[in-house]
Amino acid sequence: MPETVKSPTQFNHLPYAGVLPRLMALIYDALIVAGLWMVYGFFAMLVASTFGDLHCQPEHQDYTPCVGGPLYQLGLLLVTAAYFLWSWRVAGQTIGMRAWRLMVANNNGVQLSWYQCLVRALVGPISLACLGLGFFWGYLRIDRASWHDLASDSEVRQLPKKKKAKKL
């Protein structure tokens, strides 16, 4: 857990995260994922054109044979899932959540299990795909829980601001 949260008891005393900061953190994370996709795309095209006997035609700007198939798309999905699963499991935060001072843990304030992270990653896109209804569901609840919070038995809390060191 981050330095500001030293125990599950402290986590449970933090305020619930609102819907807007969660959506803003998701926008930050989308930028990070886009960068990861670019890196993955570079390596996928390099491997596919070198070892896959695919004939990319850069002079015609046709990279479809190299990076347009279902295997490539599965790789994009895996890269995205790995980013979120690893971030939630190891740190309790993605980069976007860190920027907005958000943290996720189970309802006891303990780090999420891999299973909880997987459920969260599977239900999260559904929450978003329903025109964000899964996220806006938090406005109807006192604990601000979204569909993926409820499905994964987790909570997102707002971390306090760091205190600035006083200059002498």
Wavefront OBJ file of the C-alpha trace (Angstrom):
o trace
v 0.000 0.000 0.000
v 1.149 3.592 -0.573
v 2.899 5.427 2.233
v -0.252 7.400 3.043
v -2.165 4.172 3.828
v -0.307 1.965 6.268
v -3.047 -0.447 7.315
v -6.463 -1.764 6.261
v -8.021 0.182 9.129
v -6.681 3.442 7.725
v -8.008 2.511 4.274
v -11.510 1.960 5.633
v -11.524 5.454 7.172
v -10.804 7.147 3.836
v -13.722 8.701 1.917
v -15.220 6.808 -1.011
v -14.014 7.967 -4.403
v -16.527 9.877 -6.486
v -17.576 9.034 -10.009
v -15.873 11.997 -11.703
v -12.347 11.362 -10.319
v -12.710 7.705 -11.300
v -13.643 8.618 -14.864
v -10.786 11.126 -15.054
v -8.353 8.443 -13.856
v -9.737 6.178 -16.580
v -8.927 8.838 -19.198
v -5.352 9.015 -17.889
v -5.132 5.226 -18.036
v -6.445 5.240 -21.609
v -3.443 7.372 -22.569
v -1.071 4.941 -20.862
v -2.747 1.986 -22.583
v -2.497 3.754 -25.960
v 1.251 4.068 -25.425
v 1.500 0.386 -24.483
v -0.443 -0.496 -27.636
v 2.050 1.455 -29.749
v 4.993 -0.386 -28.215
v 3.196 -3.709 -28.645
v 2.324 -2.816 -32.257
v 5.947 -2.030 -33.036
v 7.149 -5.365 -31.695
v 4.246 -7.289 -33.241
v 4.982 -5.823 -36.665
v 8.688 -6.504 -36.247
v 8.099 -10.140 -35.274
v 5.365 -10.730 -37.845
v 7.349 -9.303 -40.738
v 10.590 -11.032 -39.723
v 9.431 -14.481 -38.658
v 5.844 -14.732 -39.835
v 6.555 -14.740 -43.562
v 4.088 -11.891 -43.917
v 4.646 -9.352 -46.599
v 3.924 -5.911 -45.222
v 3.888 -3.272 -47.887
v 4.989 0.008 -46.284
v 5.289 1.676 -49.666
v 1.511 1.226 -50.038
v 0.933 1.892 -46.318
v -0.701 -1.509 -45.983
v 0.233 -3.086 -42.671
v -2.921 -5.192 -42.425
v -1.157 -8.519 -43.039
v 1.252 -7.769 -40.179
v -0.965 -6.301 -37.486
v -4.574 -6.624 -38.535
v -5.497 -10.156 -37.606
v -7.258 -11.709 -34.638
v -3.963 -12.788 -33.058
v -2.801 -9.169 -33.005
v -6.098 -8.035 -31.496
v -5.861 -10.734 -28.842
v -2.408 -9.375 -27.999
v -3.855 -5.868 -27.582
v -6.459 -7.267 -25.223
v -3.797 -9.111 -23.219
v -1.577 -6.016 -22.984
v -4.523 -3.971 -21.696
v -5.594 -6.638 -19.202
v -2.030 -7.096 -17.962
v -1.667 -3.358 -17.288
v -4.815 -3.192 -15.160
v -4.441 -6.576 -13.446
v -0.830 -5.955 -12.484
v -1.486 -2.390 -11.308
v -4.471 -3.319 -9.142
v -2.847 -6.415 -7.686
v 0.630 -5.059 -6.970
v 0.034 -1.399 -6.089
v -3.731 -1.078 -5.641
v -3.554 1.758 -8.179
v -3.084 2.331 -11.860
v -1.068 5.342 -13.015
v -4.297 7.272 -13.592
v -5.561 6.342 -10.132
v -2.284 7.526 -8.632
v -2.632 10.896 -10.377
v -6.136 11.322 -8.954
v -5.174 9.895 -5.532
v -7.434 6.860 -5.773
v -6.823 3.398 -4.409
v -8.661 0.108 -4.769
v -8.782 -2.687 -2.189
v -11.290 -5.276 -1.051
v -14.055 -4.368 1.390
v -11.770 -5.155 4.332
v -9.107 -2.746 3.117
v -6.794 -5.560 2.031
v -5.023 -5.873 -1.336
v -7.160 -7.401 -4.106
v -6.661 -11.045 -5.026
v -5.879 -12.032 -8.615
v -9.455 -13.341 -8.894
v -10.912 -10.003 -7.772
v -8.671 -8.185 -10.247
v -9.833 -10.492 -13.047
v -13.526 -10.001 -12.205
v -12.958 -6.245 -12.052
v -11.214 -6.308 -15.443
v -14.041 -8.326 -17.028
v -16.945 -6.288 -15.636
v -15.273 -2.860 -16.000
v -15.600 -2.706 -19.798
v -19.256 -3.727 -19.481
v -19.787 -0.832 -17.035
v -18.313 1.493 -19.620
v -19.947 -0.069 -22.687
v -23.440 0.544 -21.307
v -22.901 4.266 -21.947
v -21.095 4.510 -18.623
v -24.141 3.354 -16.667
v -21.981 1.017 -14.576
v -19.905 3.991 -13.439
v -22.829 6.410 -13.005
v -24.467 3.757 -10.825
v -22.174 5.149 -8.124
v -24.306 8.296 -7.913
v -27.165 6.158 -6.591
v -25.135 4.551 -3.817
v -23.687 5.928 -0.600
v -20.462 3.959 -1.096
v -20.161 5.204 -4.743
v -19.700 1.579 -5.885
v -19.791 0.871 -9.607
v -20.811 -2.428 -11.161
v -17.256 -3.729 -11.260
v -16.749 -2.789 -7.599
v -19.842 -4.730 -6.640
v -18.950 -7.737 -8.792
v -15.374 -7.915 -7.482
v -16.208 -7.096 -3.848
v -13.877 -4.091 -3.902
v -13.912 -0.404 -3.035
v -12.194 2.658 -4.440
v -11.189 5.247 -1.868
v -9.856 8.793 -2.146
v -6.373 9.168 -0.670
v -5.508 12.333 1.266
v -3.298 15.016 -0.250
v 0.342 14.829 0.705
v 1.390 17.456 3.165
v 3.965 19.861 1.795
v 7.199 20.133 3.710
v 7.620 23.485 5.366
v 10.649 25.496 4.356
v 12.687 27.016 7.128
l 1 2 3 4 5 6 7 8 9 10 11 12 13 14 15 16 17 18 19 20 21 22 23 24 25 26 27 28 29 30 31 32 33 34 35 36 37 38 39 40 41 42 43 44 45 46 47 48 49 50 51 52 53 54 55 56 57 58 59 60 61 62 63 64 65 66 67 68 69 70 71 72 73 74 75 76 77 78 79 80 81 82 83 84 85 86 87 88 89 90 91 92 93 94 95 96 97 98 99 100 101 102 103 104 105 106 107 108 109 110 111 112 113 114 115 116 117 118 119 120 121 122 123 124 125 126 127 128 129 130 131 132 133 134 135 136 137 138 139 140 141 142 143 144 145 146 147 148 149 150 151 152 153 154 155 156 157 158 159 160 161 162 163 164 165 166 167 168
